[in-house]
Amino acid sequence: RYWSSDVCSSDLHADYAMGLNNLGVLYSEMGNYKAAEGYYKEALEIRKKILGEEHSDYAMSLNSLGSLYHEVGNYKAVEPYYIESAVIYEKILGHEHPTYAYSLNNLGVLNSDMGQYRGAESYFKKALEIYKKKFGEEHVDYAMGLSNLGDLYSEMGDYKAALPFYRESFEIKEKNLVGSFQWLSEKQREAYWVMVSGMVKNLNEFAVVAHDTLPASTQLAYEDR
């Protein structure tokens, strides 16, 4: 048995790039963003060289760097990475693929954080349509898309528009929790509780700011909870 460096070198470099990306994730979670940036950039360059600029791993590296800059609030640096990543995913996976929808969702969050609400609304609605078509209207990703639109309209002060999105999102997540909780692993249960707790927190905050103009928001936040 033997191996040829000519044949295996690309695979080895791809594995090395994945290791660098994983280190970037680790350091980002530790709050060491400078180190994370270095690992992400090195992984990006390797993937660009050996895989090309139309590969899903290259798009993932772009998204990783964009997410890092997003986390530290460097919004101007984020957008080019998110956009290029989304363009690649649409080209190689199609405009109805969930991964493309996740890219649109990231762009929606970014636009919302930048106060560009109409742009955010467009991205969120496109992502929601893909979730609906691929997963149906009882999937947690569809519920997430509804919640994102609720958050957006709430942030814009349009509480009446936000309310039905929050209500439908909560009902879907609650139904999923009741139906599948007993089959989840301990780790999955913890992750689900974190998600639900965050959602309840958002609903409570929504009820506080919207109560005066939309009393029904209080009912949504506290009924049967």
C-alpha positions as CSV (number, residue, x, y, z in Angstrom):
1,R,0.0,0.0,0.0
2,Y,1.2,3.5,-0.8
3,W,-0.1,7.0,-1.2
4,S,0.7,9.6,-3.7
5,S,1.2,13.2,-2.6
6,D,-0.2,14.4,-5.9
7,V,-3.4,12.6,-5.3
8,C,-3.9,13.3,-1.6
9,S,-2.5,16.7,-1.2
10,S,-5.8,18.5,-1.9
11,D,-7.6,16.3,0.6
12,L,-5.0,16.9,3.2
13,H,-5.1,20.7,2.7
14,A,-8.9,20.6,2.8
15,D,-8.7,18.8,6.2
16,Y,-6.2,21.3,7.4
17,A,-8.5,24.1,6.4
18,M,-11.4,22.5,8.3
19,G,-9.1,22.3,11.3
20,L,-8.3,26.0,11.0
21,N,-12.0,26.8,10.7
22,N,-12.8,24.8,13.8
23,L,-10.1,26.6,15.7
24,G,-11.7,29.9,14.5
25,V,-15.0,28.7,16.0
26,L,-13.3,27.8,19.3
27,Y,-11.5,31.1,19.7
28,S,-14.6,33.0,18.7
29,E,-16.6,31.2,21.4
30,M,-13.8,32.1,23.9
31,G,-14.1,35.8,22.9
32,N,-10.6,35.9,21.3
33,Y,-11.8,37.4,18.1
34,K,-8.4,38.4,16.8
35,A,-7.1,34.8,16.9
36,A,-10.4,33.6,15.4
37,E,-10.1,36.1,12.5
38,G,-6.6,34.8,11.7
39,Y,-7.7,31.1,11.6
40,Y,-10.8,32.0,9.5
41,K,-8.7,34.0,7.0
42,E,-6.1,31.2,6.6
43,A,-8.9,28.6,6.1
44,L,-10.5,30.9,3.5
45,E,-7.3,31.4,1.5
46,I,-6.5,27.6,1.5
47,R,-10.1,26.8,0.3
48,K,-9.9,29.5,-2.3
49,K,-6.7,28.1,-3.7
50,I,-7.5,24.4,-3.7
51,L,-11.3,24.3,-4.1
52,G,-12.0,27.5,-5.9
53,E,-14.5,30.3,-5.3
54,E,-17.6,28.3,-6.2
55,H,-17.3,25.6,-3.5
56,S,-19.6,25.2,-0.5
57,D,-16.6,25.1,1.9
58,Y,-15.3,28.4,0.5
59,A,-18.8,29.9,1.0
60,M,-18.8,28.5,4.6
61,S,-15.5,30.3,5.3
62,L,-16.9,33.6,3.9
63,N,-19.9,33.1,6.2
64,S,-17.7,32.4,9.2
65,L,-15.7,35.6,8.7
66,G,-18.9,37.5,8.2
67,S,-20.4,36.1,11.4
68,L,-17.3,37.0,13.3
69,Y,-17.4,40.6,12.2
70,H,-21.1,40.7,12.8
71,E,-20.6,39.5,16.4
72,V,-18.1,42.3,17.1
73,G,-20.3,44.9,15.5
74,N,-18.1,45.6,12.4
75,Y,-21.2,45.8,10.1
76,K,-19.4,47.4,7.2
77,A,-17.0,44.5,7.0
78,V,-19.8,41.9,7.3
79,E,-21.9,42.6,4.2
80,P,-19.5,41.6,1.4
81,Y,-18.8,38.3,3.1
82,Y,-22.5,37.5,3.6
83,I,-23.5,38.5,0.1
84,E,-20.7,36.6,-1.6
85,S,-21.5,33.5,0.5
86,A,-25.2,33.8,-0.4
87,V,-24.4,34.2,-4.1
88,I,-22.3,31.1,-4.1
89,Y,-24.9,29.0,-2.2
90,E,-27.6,30.1,-4.7
91,K,-25.4,29.2,-7.6
92,I,-24.3,25.7,-6.5
93,L,-27.3,24.6,-4.4
94,G,-30.2,26.5,-6.0
95,H,-32.5,29.3,-4.9
96,E,-34.8,27.0,-2.9
97,H,-32.1,25.3,-0.8
98,P,-32.3,25.7,3.0
99,T,-28.6,26.7,3.2
100,Y,-29.3,29.6,0.8
101,A,-32.2,30.5,3.0
102,Y,-29.9,30.6,6.1
103,S,-27.7,33.0,4.1
104,L,-30.6,35.2,3.4
105,N,-31.6,35.1,7.0
106,N,-28.1,36.3,8.0
107,L,-28.4,39.2,5.6
108,G,-31.8,40.0,7.1
109,V,-30.4,40.1,10.6
110,L,-27.5,42.3,9.5
111,N,-29.8,44.7,7.7
112,S,-32.0,44.9,10.8
113,D,-29.0,45.6,13.0
114,M,-28.0,48.4,10.7
115,G,-31.5,49.9,10.7
116,Q,-32.1,49.0,7.1
117,Y,-35.5,47.6,7.8
118,R,-37.0,47.3,4.3
119,G,-33.9,45.3,3.2
120,A,-34.2,43.1,6.3
121,E,-37.9,42.5,5.6
122,S,-37.2,41.4,2.0
123,Y,-34.4,39.0,3.1
124,F,-36.5,37.5,5.9
125,K,-39.6,37.0,3.7
126,K,-37.5,35.3,1.0
127,A,-36.0,33.0,3.6
128,L,-39.4,32.3,5.1
129,E,-40.8,31.2,1.8
130,I,-38.0,28.7,1.3
131,Y,-38.5,27.3,4.8
132,K,-42.2,26.9,4.1
133,K,-41.6,25.2,0.8
134,K,-38.9,22.8,1.9
135,F,-40.0,22.0,5.5
136,G,-43.7,22.9,5.8
137,E,-45.4,25.2,8.3
138,E,-44.8,23.1,11.4
139,H,-41.0,23.1,11.3
140,V,-38.9,25.0,13.8
141,D,-37.0,26.8,11.0
142,Y,-40.2,28.1,9.6
143,A,-41.1,29.2,13.2
144,M,-37.7,30.9,13.4
145,G,-38.4,32.8,10.2
146,L,-41.8,34.0,11.6
147,S,-40.1,35.1,14.8
148,N,-37.5,37.0,12.9
149,L,-40.2,39.0,11.1
150,G,-42.0,39.6,14.4
151,D,-38.8,40.9,15.9
152,L,-38.3,43.2,12.9
153,Y,-41.7,44.7,13.0
154,S,-41.5,45.1,16.8
155,E,-38.2,47.0,16.4
156,M,-39.8,49.2,13.7
157,G,-42.6,50.0,16.2
158,D,-45.3,48.2,14.1
159,Y,-46.6,46.0,16.9
160,K,-49.8,45.2,15.2
161,A,-47.9,43.6,12.3
162,A,-45.5,41.8,14.7
163,L,-48.2,40.1,16.8
164,P,-49.5,37.4,14.3
165,F,-45.9,36.4,13.5
166,Y,-45.0,36.0,17.2
167,R,-48.3,34.1,17.8
168,E,-47.8,31.6,15.0
169,S,-44.1,31.1,15.8
170,F,-44.8,30.4,19.4
171,E,-47.6,27.9,18.6
172,I,-45.4,26.0,16.2
173,K,-42.5,25.8,18.7
174,E,-44.8,24.8,21.5
175,K,-46.4,22.1,19.4
176,N,-42.9,20.7,18.4
177,L,-41.8,20.8,22.0
178,V,-44.8,18.8,23.3
179,G,-44.6,16.3,20.4
180,S,-40.9,15.5,20.4
181,F,-39.4,16.4,23.7
182,Q,-39.5,12.9,25.1
183,W,-37.4,11.6,22.2
184,L,-34.7,14.3,22.5
185,S,-31.3,13.6,23.9
186,E,-30.2,15.6,27.0
187,K,-28.1,17.9,24.9
188,Q,-31.0,18.5,22.5
189,R,-33.3,19.2,25.3
190,E,-31.0,21.8,26.7
191,A,-30.6,23.4,23.3
192,Y,-34.4,23.4,22.9
193,W,-35.0,25.0,26.3
194,V,-32.5,27.7,25.5
195,M,-34.4,28.4,22.3
196,V,-37.8,28.5,24.0
197,S,-36.5,30.6,26.9
198,G,-35.1,33.1,24.4
199,M,-38.4,33.2,22.6
200,V,-40.4,33.7,25.8
201,K,-38.0,36.5,26.8
202,N,-38.6,38.2,23.4
203,L,-42.3,37.9,23.9
204,N,-42.2,39.4,27.4
205,E,-40.1,42.3,26.1
206,F,-42.6,42.7,23.2
207,A,-45.5,42.8,25.7
208,V,-43.8,45.5,27.7
209,V,-43.1,47.9,24.8
210,A,-46.4,47.1,22.9
211,H,-48.9,47.0,25.7
212,D,-50.1,50.6,25.6
213,T,-50.9,50.5,21.9
214,L,-51.6,46.8,21.6
215,P,-53.1,45.2,24.8
216,A,-53.3,41.8,23.0
217,S,-49.5,41.5,23.2
218,T,-49.7,40.9,27.0
219,Q,-52.2,38.1,26.4
220,L,-49.8,36.5,24.0
221,A,-46.9,36.7,26.3
222,Y,-48.6,35.3,29.4
223,E,-51.6,33.2,28.5
224,D,-51.1,29.5,29.4
225,R,-47.4,30.0,30.2
